[in-house]
């Protein structure tokens, strides 16, 4: 919880700072935001903060470990929409330190009661100082993946200019060996390689729900949820699994999202989705 050196936590704090800026609050649409960015009409303070965010975290985004997936820096309209959805008055990022300090004091009090105050203070300090770095391997993987993506797109731009590819994204349908060989031999037909590589993908493109369990015989095993007659006849009932076990019964308006940025999730609403990450 808000550990030192945690890049994900740092990104969250920076997003809240950006969302709180008048430049975000007073801009109505992503088109307007992009136009103002292009014109350079934002304040130097906001521009500096925004540039820092893009430099450090523009490499991130949904499906970020896939080199073929566009980064947030490439979809700044979606970044704006995300910032607009942040509730700057009521979110966990703002009061996370207050909650952390409260929990610390409660645990410290318990440690004093059993004569372990010194030991608790030491270990709590170690945990606060080093556990945040558990996020660094993934973060660095994303940074490297983004660097590879940018280099691949530069190569693709040359191929497109020469008519060897139809669009830059097709570079991600070639293997590294195919790209390397094509750079050395301009007689190689890129598009034929792309079509051949994508053939297995096209054959299964119709599959929307991949199996999560296949046994040693190759048999696909799918769970079957038991639904009572009462549940079947209850209008508007959504059957699913809670991701906050132990919370008890929670009541609120259900917000169904098919896409992470489809619409804002308001305070008090219950998110309903096919799956979340995490």
ZIJOZI-V219826 format. One record per residue. N is the residue number from 0. RES is the residue in one small letter. PHI is phi in degrees with one decimal (NA if undefined). Layout:
BEGIN
n=N res=RES phi=PHI
n=N res=RES phi=PHI
END
This chain:
BEGIN
n=0 res=x phi=NA
n=1 res=x phi=56.4
n=2 res=x phi=-79.9
n=3 res=x phi=-61.8
n=4 res=x phi=74.6
n=5 res=x phi=-87.8
n=6 res=x phi=-63.5
n=7 res=x phi=-67.4
n=8 res=x phi=-65.5
n=9 res=x phi=-61.1
n=10 res=x phi=-63.4
n=11 res=x phi=-62.0
n=12 res=x phi=-62.8
n=13 res=x phi=-68.1
n=14 res=x phi=-66.1
n=15 res=x phi=-65.8
n=16 res=x phi=-61.7
n=17 res=x phi=-64.3
n=18 res=x phi=-62.4
n=19 res=x phi=-82.2
n=20 res=x phi=-70.9
n=21 res=x phi=-57.0
n=22 res=x phi=-61.3
n=23 res=x phi=-87.8
n=24 res=x phi=-63.2
n=25 res=x phi=-94.9
n=26 res=x phi=-94.7
n=27 res=x phi=-87.8
n=28 res=x phi=-128.8
n=29 res=x phi=-66.4
n=30 res=x phi=-63.6
n=31 res=x phi=-63.7
n=32 res=x phi=-62.6
n=33 res=x phi=-64.1
n=34 res=x phi=-66.1
n=35 res=x phi=-67.1
n=36 res=x phi=-60.6
n=37 res=x phi=-63.5
n=38 res=x phi=-77.3
n=39 res=x phi=71.3
n=40 res=x phi=-91.3
n=41 res=x phi=-79.2
n=42 res=x phi=-65.9
n=43 res=x phi=-59.0
n=44 res=x phi=-65.1
n=45 res=x phi=-67.2
n=46 res=x phi=-59.3
n=47 res=x phi=-65.1
n=48 res=x phi=-65.0
n=49 res=x phi=-66.8
n=50 res=x phi=-64.2
n=51 res=x phi=-63.7
n=52 res=x phi=-62.2
n=53 res=x phi=-63.0
n=54 res=x phi=-65.0
n=55 res=x phi=-89.7
n=56 res=x phi=-128.1
n=57 res=x phi=-65.5
n=58 res=x phi=-78.8
n=59 res=x phi=-95.3
n=60 res=x phi=157.9
n=61 res=x phi=-64.2
n=62 res=x phi=56.5
n=63 res=x phi=-70.0
n=64 res=x phi=-89.3
n=65 res=x phi=-96.2
n=66 res=x phi=-62.2
n=67 res=x phi=-82.6
n=68 res=x phi=-87.5
n=69 res=x phi=-59.6
n=70 res=x phi=-85.9
n=71 res=x phi=-62.0
n=72 res=x phi=-66.3
n=73 res=x phi=-90.7
n=74 res=x phi=-128.2
n=75 res=x phi=-70.7
n=76 res=x phi=-66.9
n=77 res=x phi=-70.4
n=78 res=x phi=-61.5
n=79 res=x phi=-60.0
n=80 res=x phi=-60.3
n=81 res=x phi=-65.0
n=82 res=x phi=-63.6
n=83 res=x phi=-67.4
n=84 res=x phi=-81.3
n=85 res=x phi=-73.7
n=86 res=x phi=-82.4
n=87 res=x phi=-74.9
n=88 res=x phi=-100.9
n=89 res=x phi=-143.5
n=90 res=x phi=-149.6
n=91 res=x phi=-65.6
n=92 res=x phi=-62.3
n=93 res=x phi=-64.3
n=94 res=x phi=-105.5
n=95 res=x phi=-65.3
n=96 res=x phi=-66.8
n=97 res=x phi=-63.5
n=98 res=x phi=-67.6
n=99 res=x phi=-65.6
n=100 res=x phi=-63.9
n=101 res=x phi=-64.0
n=102 res=x phi=-64.8
n=103 res=x phi=-61.0
n=104 res=x phi=-65.7
n=105 res=x phi=-66.3
n=106 res=x phi=-70.8
n=107 res=x phi=-62.4
n=108 res=x phi=-62.5
n=109 res=x phi=-65.9
n=110 res=x phi=-64.3
n=111 res=x phi=-62.6
n=112 res=x phi=-62.9
n=113 res=x phi=-106.0
n=114 res=x phi=73.2
n=115 res=x phi=-118.7
n=116 res=x phi=-59.4
n=117 res=x phi=-61.3
n=118 res=x phi=-64.9
n=119 res=x phi=-63.1
n=120 res=x phi=-58.1
n=121 res=x phi=-62.6
n=122 res=x phi=-69.9
n=123 res=x phi=-64.8
n=124 res=x phi=-65.5
n=125 res=x phi=-62.9
n=126 res=x phi=-62.2
n=127 res=x phi=-64.1
n=128 res=x phi=-82.5
n=129 res=x phi=-120.6
n=130 res=x phi=-65.6
n=131 res=x phi=-62.9
n=132 res=x phi=-73.9
n=133 res=x phi=-64.2
n=134 res=x phi=-81.5
n=135 res=x phi=-65.5
n=136 res=x phi=-56.1
n=137 res=x phi=-66.0
n=138 res=x phi=-59.7
n=139 res=x phi=-67.8
n=140 res=x phi=-61.2
n=141 res=x phi=-66.7
n=142 res=x phi=-61.2
n=143 res=x phi=-66.6
n=144 res=x phi=-60.8
n=145 res=x phi=-64.4
n=146 res=x phi=-62.7
n=147 res=x phi=-64.0
n=148 res=x phi=-62.9
n=149 res=x phi=-62.7
n=150 res=x phi=-66.5
n=151 res=x phi=-61.9
n=152 res=x phi=-68.7
n=153 res=x phi=-65.0
n=154 res=x phi=-63.6
n=155 res=x phi=-62.5
n=156 res=x phi=-60.1
n=157 res=x phi=-66.3
n=158 res=x phi=-62.5
n=159 res=x phi=-66.4
n=160 res=x phi=-60.4
n=161 res=x phi=-90.8
n=162 res=x phi=77.9
n=163 res=x phi=-88.3
n=164 res=x phi=-131.9
n=165 res=x phi=-83.3
n=166 res=x phi=-150.7
n=167 res=x phi=-65.8
n=168 res=x phi=-65.1
n=169 res=x phi=-65.8
n=170 res=x phi=-60.3
n=171 res=x phi=-81.7
n=172 res=x phi=-101.8
n=173 res=x phi=-113.8
n=174 res=x phi=-80.9
n=175 res=x phi=-63.0
n=176 res=x phi=-65.0
n=177 res=x phi=-64.5
n=178 res=x phi=-65.8
n=179 res=x phi=-61.7
n=180 res=x phi=-65.4
n=181 res=x phi=-68.1
n=182 res=x phi=-68.5
n=183 res=x phi=-88.9
n=184 res=x phi=-128.6
n=185 res=x phi=-75.3
n=186 res=x phi=-81.6
n=187 res=x phi=-68.3
n=188 res=x phi=-86.4
n=189 res=x phi=-61.5
n=190 res=x phi=-63.6
n=191 res=x phi=-65.7
n=192 res=x phi=-66.4
n=193 res=x phi=-61.1
n=194 res=x phi=-62.5
n=195 res=x phi=-66.2
n=196 res=x phi=-69.1
n=197 res=x phi=-86.4
n=198 res=x phi=-56.5
n=199 res=x phi=-61.9
n=200 res=x phi=-67.4
n=201 res=x phi=-63.6
n=202 res=x phi=-67.8
n=203 res=x phi=-117.8
n=204 res=x phi=-61.8
n=205 res=x phi=-73.0
n=206 res=x phi=-76.1
n=207 res=x phi=-100.9
n=208 res=x phi=-129.7
n=209 res=x phi=-72.1
n=210 res=x phi=-66.9
n=211 res=x phi=-102.6
n=212 res=x phi=-139.6
n=213 res=x phi=-129.0
n=214 res=x phi=-83.7
n=215 res=x phi=-64.8
n=216 res=x phi=-86.3
n=217 res=x phi=87.2
n=218 res=x phi=-81.9
n=219 res=x phi=-83.9
n=220 res=x phi=-112.0
n=221 res=x phi=-119.3
n=222 res=x phi=-73.1
n=223 res=x phi=-120.3
n=224 res=x phi=-79.9
n=225 res=x phi=-81.5
n=226 res=x phi=-121.4
n=227 res=x phi=-75.6
n=228 res=x phi=-60.9
n=229 res=x phi=-63.5
n=230 res=x phi=-67.4
n=231 res=x phi=-61.5
n=232 res=x phi=-92.2
n=233 res=x phi=-86.9
n=234 res=x phi=-66.1
n=235 res=x phi=78.5
n=236 res=x phi=-77.9
n=237 res=x phi=-108.4
n=238 res=x phi=-98.5
n=239 res=x phi=-168.7
n=240 res=x phi=-112.6
n=241 res=x phi=-75.2
n=242 res=x phi=-106.3
n=243 res=x phi=-124.5
n=244 res=x phi=-61.9
n=245 res=x phi=90.7
n=246 res=x phi=-79.4
n=247 res=x phi=79.3
n=248 res=x phi=-89.5
n=249 res=x phi=-119.9
n=250 res=x phi=-116.3
n=251 res=x phi=178.2
n=252 res=x phi=-75.9
n=253 res=x phi=-80.2
n=254 res=x phi=-117.3
n=255 res=x phi=-89.4
n=256 res=x phi=-119.4
n=257 res=x phi=-94.8
n=258 res=x phi=-143.8
n=259 res=x phi=-56.1
n=260 res=x phi=-111.1
n=261 res=x phi=-63.4
n=262 res=x phi=-160.2
n=263 res=x phi=-70.1
n=264 res=x phi=-98.5
n=265 res=x phi=-87.3
n=266 res=x phi=-58.2
n=267 res=x phi=91.1
n=268 res=x phi=-86.0
n=269 res=x phi=-105.7
n=270 res=x phi=-73.6
n=271 res=x phi=-121.7
n=272 res=x phi=-147.6
n=273 res=x phi=-63.4
n=274 res=x phi=-163.0
n=275 res=x phi=-129.2
n=276 res=x phi=-136.1
n=277 res=x phi=-75.7
END
